[in-house]
Amino acid sequence: SNANTNDVLQKIEEDVAPKLAAQHDAIFLNDALFQRVKRLYEHKTQLDLDKESARLLEFYYEKFLLAGANLSNDKKEELKQLNEKEALLMTQFNTKLISAAKKTFVLVDDEVKLEGLGSDDVHLAKEAATKAGNDGKFLLGITNTTQQPILAKLSNRNVRQQLFEKSWNRTSLNDDNDTRGIVLKLAKIRAQKAHLLGFENFAEWSLQDQMAKKSENVQAFLKQLVEPAKAKAKEEAETIQALINSQKDSFELATYDWNFYAEQVRKEKYDLQESEITPYLELENVLEKGVFYAAEKLYGITFKKSNDFPVYHPDVRVYELFEEDGSVLGLFYFDPFKRDNKSGGAWMENIVTQSHLLQQKPVIYNVCNYTKPIEGQVCLLSYDDVSTLFHEFGHAMHGFFADQQYPSLSGTSVARDFVELPSQMNEHWALEDSVLRNYAVHYQTGEVIPQTLIDKIKKTTTFNQGYALTELLASSQLDMQWHTISVDNTIESVDAFETAALERTGLQVAQVPPRYRSSYFQHIWGNGYCAGYYAYQWAEMLDNDVFAWFEQNGGLTRKNGQAYRDKILSKGNTEDYNEMFYSLTGRKPNIEPMLKHRGLL
């Protein structure tokens, strides 16, 4: 329903969500079933189990305990009610968010006000306005994040301000799509659940099976990043302000100005504009000659496009994946383009999860939200779009290389703060010389991207990283602050809580808003990342350290790819995460490669 929804599907999802929660509780709060699992767990040394079966027993025993299997019958009933309410509210949050995105836009009446946009952008804006019943005007919609990519191009400051404010207030307008009431209810329900289960707050309960283990470990980790990120963001803001002051009509830098003038700074400092790069980043080339090519070099697999399988939308294409020996690895579905009935962002999911027990090979899909080109044109990407494509296929590789008996432990069925390691690690290959030169080919001339441009791109990888990390840290702390409230806390205003939380954690930075505001933070209110958004930064520490291991051992080689596949990608949730990491790198995770990669050290 996230990829291709409609009113009927949304209604079904709203009806089914509480029933699925109830079914989950019927299993994990079943005392007879728990006693059986407990008895097996207590006698596990006598069962002669293989390693994966022993891990499965431990996994389910811990899952039963965290689900409340040890509670009294009265408390179990109370927990069931809370779980059903939470499931329904999460579905309602997502429904409101999709509806708000459709209704949030800026309507521009004069093409002159779109100065800075390319002809394709203008055409699409005009087409969107016509579709919405506003012939002769131009409609600028929003993406799921606070900042909007198009703000980097728009010269008209008034239009920039309007679009940013529309984005910022999308779900805070006291209308049918206002989510703040749901946010307050969800935060309260989660605090109540944690209290019932014997934990001080929801984060403490949620982190039990994560690599970080405790909220204090998460806070200590995030704290190491705040000052370096803020210091760099302050330096970046001063540079941008100096540029503004040097121009005819100077003014104080505002949030909606940042990306527009940052792009000018990048052009001036590195002699590089996004428009120079984009013609070399055609979607089909990036996918097949970049993403697939890197996978072929690392893992020896091959890809074959196929029209023999059903798809849920005409935009979706399918690829068969084969091992080095020619055996079938799985099926890959790719859904690249934005649609009105599609959630924002990008993601990977299993349609079929790998399992030797069930004799299942993986069927996996990646979903993106690139702008569909005008008929007869090609889809050109930004470099951020390219990173997204490599990222999501990193998740796919984690699913394809799963080698588990049991689906519960297979592939990406791992802790949130570990699951982003394969995806973020895969982003590094987008800038590897041999990969980049293979996919970055001018869509009109066929010219391979020149080395001078490659050098410029690499020099800009640390550009604007103070801003980028600060906005992520702000969202991570909002998540942790919401999920470390106790059952005794009374919160009356989402906006007031958000402001106080950012001030308390040192992340109320004037020109750097959170990547996601509380009222449209789908990761934590509509998906499974509650008390888990920090995982992106935690995994960034891991992925940069793993990439450092690759570099120390010869880089993009078949040997290194096989070691990474064997020790990380194929393991699923069958081993301790720290032990997996150590088995590959020979060391504990180190934050320094991450700081160096972002230019903060």
N, C-alpha and C positions, 0 to 999 in steps of 0.2 A: 504493500500500500504506500510505502514511502516513494517508490520509484514510478508508480503509475496509478495514482489514486483517483477516486471520484467520490461523489456524495454517498453512493451506495456502499462502497468499500469502507469509507470512514465510519458510517453508521454501524456496519458489521463489526469493525474493529472496536468501536466503543461498546458494543453489546458483548463482544467475546472477551475483551481484556479482563473484566472481573471474573469471568468463568474460568479463564486460564489460570488466574491467580488462585482461585478456589481449588482447581485441580492440582496445582503445585502443592498447596497446603494439605490436600487430601492424601498426598504421598508423604511429604516430609514431616507432617504432624501426626502420622499414623503410628500409634504406640507399638502395636504388634510388629509392624515392619521395622521400626527403629530397634526394638529389643532383639530382633533377629540380626540386624546389622551390628549392633553392639556386642552381641554374643560372639559373632564371627571375629570382630575386631579384637576382642579380649583374648581370643584363642588363635590369633593370626600366626604365631610362631609354629603352631602345630598343623597348619593347613597345607604346608608345602606349596605355597603360591609362587608363581614366577614374579619377576620384579614389577611388571605392569599391573598384574592382578592385585598384588599387594598394595600398589599405589592407588588403584581404583577403590579398594576397601577403605583405605585411609581417607581418600577423597570424599566418599559418601558418608562415612562416619562423621567427619568434620562438617559436611554440608547439612546433615541432620541436626547436629548440635547448633549450628549457626541459624538454622531455620526455626529453632524453638522446640525441638523434639523432647527436651527435658522439662518443659513447662507443665504446670498443672492443667487440668482440662479447662478450667475457667479462663486461665490466661491464654491457652491455645485458642479458645473461641474469640477472645478479645483480639488476638493477633490476626486471626483469619479476617475479621472485619476490617482491621487496619490495612491488611494486604489488598483486599478487594477495593477499598476506597482509593488506595494509592494507585493501583493499576488503572482504575477509571479516570482519575485525575490526570495521570500521565498521558493517557490517550486524548483527553479533552485539551490538554496543553498543546499537544502536537496539532490537533485540528484547528485550534485558534491561531497557532503560529502560521500554518499554511494559508489560512484565510487572511490573516493580517498581511502576509507577504503579497498576496494578490491585490490587496486594496491600498498598498503603500507605494506611492510613486509621486513624481513631480511631473506636471503637465506643462510643457513649454510651448508658447505660442509663436515664437520667432526663431528661425534657424540660426540667426546671428548669435543668439544666446548659447548656442552649442559649439561655439568656437573652441577648437582644440580637439574635438572628436574627429575620428576618421570618417570617410564617406560611408563605410559599411555600418558604423555605429549610428550615424545619423539616419540612414535608411531603416535600420532595425527599430529605432526610436519612433520614426514616422509610421512604420508598419504596426507597431504595438499600439500607438495612439488610434490608428484607424480601426484596429481590431476591437478596441475599447469604446468605439463610437465617437471618436474625436478627430474626424477628418481634418487634415491640414495642420494638425499639431504634432507634438513630439512627446513621447512618454518615456520617462526614465524610471525604471523599476529598481528594486533593491536586491542585494544578496543577503545571505544569512548572518554575516558579520556586521559589527558596528560600522567600521570604515567600509566605504564602497570603492571598488577598483576604478570606477569611472571618474572618481574625484581627482585622480592623478592627471587626467587629460583636460578637464573642464576649466577654461580660462575665466568664465563668468563667476565672480565670487558670490554673488547673490544666489545663483543656481546651486553652487556648491553648498552653501549654507542651508538652503531649503532641502536638498537631498540628504545631507547629513542629519538634519533635525528630524526629517521623516523617518530615517533609519533608527535614530536614537529613541524616538517616541512610538514606534510601531505598535507596541503592545501595552501602552500606558496612557490610553486616550479615553478611559472610562466608557468604552463602547463594548460591543459584543465580543471583540477580540482582545480585550484587556485581560492579561494573564496573571496579574498581581494577586488576585484573590486565590487563584490556584497555587501560586508559589507559597503563600503563607500557609495554606492547608497542607501542602506536601511537606514543607519544613517541619510543621508541627507533628504530622503523622510519623515522619521518620524519627523524630526525637522520641516520640511515644513508643515506637517499635524497639528502638535501642534500649530504652529504659526497661521495657518488658523482658527483653532478652539478657538483661544484666550488665549493660554497658553504659558508660557515662554519656555517650553521644553516638550519633549514627556513624560518624567517621571511624570511631574505635571499633565498632561492629564490622563495618564494611572492609576495613584494612586487614582484618585477621588473616585472610588468605592471599594477601598481596605481597609483593617483594619488599615493600617499605615496612609492613607489619603494624606500625603505630603512627598516629597523627603527629606525635612529637618528632618522629623521624622525617615526616613530610615537611613539617614546619622548619626544621633545621636545614633541610635541603633547600627549600625555597628561599630561606633567609640568606644563604650563601650567594644567591643570584641577584637579590634585589638591589643592593648598592652598586655593583658593577653595571647592571642594566640601566639604572636611573642616572648614573654618572655619564654613561654614554649617550643616553637620551637627552640629557641637559646640554651636552656638547653639540649634539645634532640640532637641537632647537636653536642654539645660539648661532650656528652656521646658517640655518634657514632664515632666522630673523635678520641677520646681516645682509643676506641676499635681498630680502624684502625691502630693507631700509635703503638699499642702493638703487632701487627702482623708483619710478616717478611718483606713484601714490603709495607711500609706506603706511603700514598699519601694524597692529600687534598680531603676531601669529596666533591663529585659532586652530582648533582641532581639524576643521574642514579644509584648512589651507595646507596642512602638513604634507600630504602626499603629492599635491600639485607642485609645491616648491621643492620638495625633496627630489622630485624627478628633474627639476632644473639644476639642483645642486649636483646630482649624479651626472647630468650631461656636462656641466662645467668642470667637475672634478675628474671625471673619468672619460670625458668625451664620448659618452655613450647614452643613447636614447632607446627606450623600449621599442620604438618604431624601427630601429636598425636591426634588432634581433628577430622580431616577429616574422618577417618573411622567410626566415630559415627554419621556423618551427611549425611546420604543417602537421596536423594531427596524425594522419596515416603514417607519415615517416617517423614521427616521434614514437608512436606505438610499435610499429613493426620493425623499424630499423634502429630504434633506440632501446625501448623497454624490453622487447623480445630479444634483440641482439645481445644485450648485456646478460640476459638469462641464459642464452645459448652458450656464451663464452664461459660463464661461471659454472653452469650445471650440465651442459651437454644436451639439453632438451631442444626439441624443435616444435614449430607451430604450423598448423594448416587451417586456413580459413574454410568454413563449411557452410553450406546452405541447407544441410540435411536435417537441421534440428529446429523445433518450434521456438518462436520468440514472442514476448509479450507486447512488443511495440516495433514498428518498422525500422526505427533508428538502431535497434539492437543488432549487433553482429556476433557470430559465434566462431570460436577457434578450437580445434582439437590440439591437445598437447601430447607429445610422444617422448618417451625416455630415449637415452642414447642407443639402447639396443632395439628400438623400434616399437616397444610395447606401449600401450596407451597409458598416459598419466592421468588425464581428465579432460573436462570441457571448460572453456572460459567464455563467459558471456560479457560483452562490453556495451554499456549504455552511456554514450558520451554527452548527450545534449540536454540543455535546460528545457523543461516543459512546465506549463501552468499547474499541472496536477502532480508535480514531483517536488519532494522536499529539497531544500537547498543543500549545498555542500557536496561531499564525495565520500563514498564508503565501499567496503567490500563485505559480501556475505556469502555463506555457503548455501547453495540450493540443495546440494547433497553433500554430507560430511563424510570424509574418508573413514572407513572402518573395515578391518580384516574380518571381524566377527560377522558383520552383515554383508560382507563381500561387496562393499561399495567403493567405487572410485569417486573422487571429488568432482563436483560441478559447482563452479564458483562464478560470481559476477562482480564486476567493478562498475560503480555508478559515478558519473561526473556531471557537472552542470555547465559545460562550455556553451557558448552562444552558437546556435546552429547557423551556418553560413547561408547567405542568399543562394537560391538555386543557381547552379552553374559555377559557384565560387567554392574555394576550399576553406577549411577551418584552420585559421592561424592562431597559435597559442602565445600567451605570454610565458616568460620563463617560470613564473609561479605556477602556471597551469602545467607546465612540463614536470615540475617537482611533484605536483599532485598526482600526475599519472604514474610516475615512478613509485610514489608513496603507496598508492592503493594496490599496485601490482606487487609490492613487497608483502602486503597482507595476503594477496593471492598465493604467492610462493609459499608462505607459511602454511596455507591450507593444502596446496597441491603436494607438498613434500611430506605431509603428515604420514606417519608410518605406525599407526596405532591399531591395536586390537579393538579398543572400545571407543565409540564416538564421543563419550563424555570427556575423554582426555585428548581428543584428536586435534591436531593443527592449532588453530587460533583459540581453542578452549583453554586459555591461560589467563593469568592475572592481567588486569588492565595495565599495570605499570611495566609489564613485560611484553605485552602484545604489540606495542608500538615500536619495539626494537627492530623487527624485520622490515617494517614499512619505512621507517625513517632511515634505516641503514641503506635501503635500496635507493633513496634519493641521491646518495653520494655518487652513484654511477652516472647520473645525468650530466655531470661535468667532467667525467673521465675522458681524456683526449680521444682515445680510439672510438669510444661510444658516441661522443658529441660529433665528431667528424663523420660518423656513419649516418646519423639521422638529421643533422642540421644542414640541409640542402635547400637552396633558394627555390621556392615553389614555382617561379616563372623561368629562371635561367638554368636551373640545375647546378649552379655553382655551389661547391662545398664551402661552408662557412670559413672565412679567412682566419689565419692564425692571429692576426692583430685583433680581430673581434673576440676570439676565444680568450685572449689575454685580458682584454677589457672586462669581459663577463666575469672572469675569475677574480679580478681585482675588486669587483663590486660585491662579492659575496658577503663581505663584512659591512657593507653599506647599510645604514638605517637599522642596524641590529639592536641598538639601544631601544628604539621605539618598538621594534618587533617583539623583543623579549619582554619588555615592560607591559605591553598590552596582554600578553599571554599570562604573565605572573599575576596581573590584576584579576583576570578571570579565574585562575587557579586558586587565588586566595578568597575570592568571592565564594567559590564552591566550598572550600574548607571552612570558611566562617559560617556559612549556612548550615553546614553539617556537623559543626561542633557545638551547636547550641544544645542546652540540656532541656529536659522536659519541663523545667520550672521557668524557662525564659518565655516572656510574652513579647511578641513582635507585632506591632500594629501597622507599620509602614514599610513596604519593600524598599522604597526609595531612600528613606532615612537609614534603614539598616545597611543598605549598600554603601552609602556615603561614609557611615561610621566604620564599616568594615575596611574600606580602602584606606581611610585615615589611620586606623589602628595598625595596619600592616605596612604603612609607609608607601602606599601605592596610589594615593589620590594625587595624581600628576596632572597638572592643568591641561596640557595639550595631548595627553596620551590616555584615552579612555580604555576601559576593558574591551578586549576583543569581542566578548559577549556580555551584554548587560543582563542582570538577573532575570528580567521579565521576558527575554527571548533566548535564554541560555538552554537550548534544547538538549545539549549533552547531559546536563544534570537533572532536568525536570521532565524530559521526554524520552531519554535513552538511558543506557546503563552506566553512565559515567558519574553518578552522584558520589561525592567524596573521592573522585578519581580523575579529575581533569589535570591534576598535577602530573599524571602519568605521561603526558606528552613531553614535559621537561625531563622527568626521570629517565624516560626511554631515550631522550636526546643525549643525556650523559652516557648511557649504555652504547648507543649507536656510534657516537663519535669515538668512543674508546675501542669499539670493535673495528671501526674503519682505520683507526691508528694501527691496529693489529694487522689488517690487510696490507697497509702501506709498508709496515716493517717486514712483511713477508712476501713482497713482490707484487702487490696490488691485484688487478683483475686477472686471475689465473684460474685454470680449471682445478688445480690442486687446492687452492684456497677456497674456491666455491664449494668443492666437495667436503672440505673440513667444516665449513660453516653450515652446510646442509646437514651433515652427520651429527654435529654437536649442538646445533641450535634449531634449525628449521624443521628437522624431522622428529624432534623430541616431544612436541605437544606439551602436555602437562604431566609427563611421566617422571620428571626429576625436579629436584630443588633448583630454583632459578639461579641462585648464586653459584651453585655447583656447575650448572650448565655454562654460565658465563666464564667461570674459572677454567673449565675444561678446554675452552677454545683459546682464551687469551693468556692463561697462566697467571692472572692477577685479579684483584678485587676492582670493582668499578672506580674510576677516577674522574673527577669533574673537570680537570684541566683541559683535556682535549675539546670538551664542549665550549669552554670559555675562549679557547684559542680559535676554534672554528667560527665563533661569532665575532671575533676581533675584540674581545673584552679582556684579554690578558696579554 
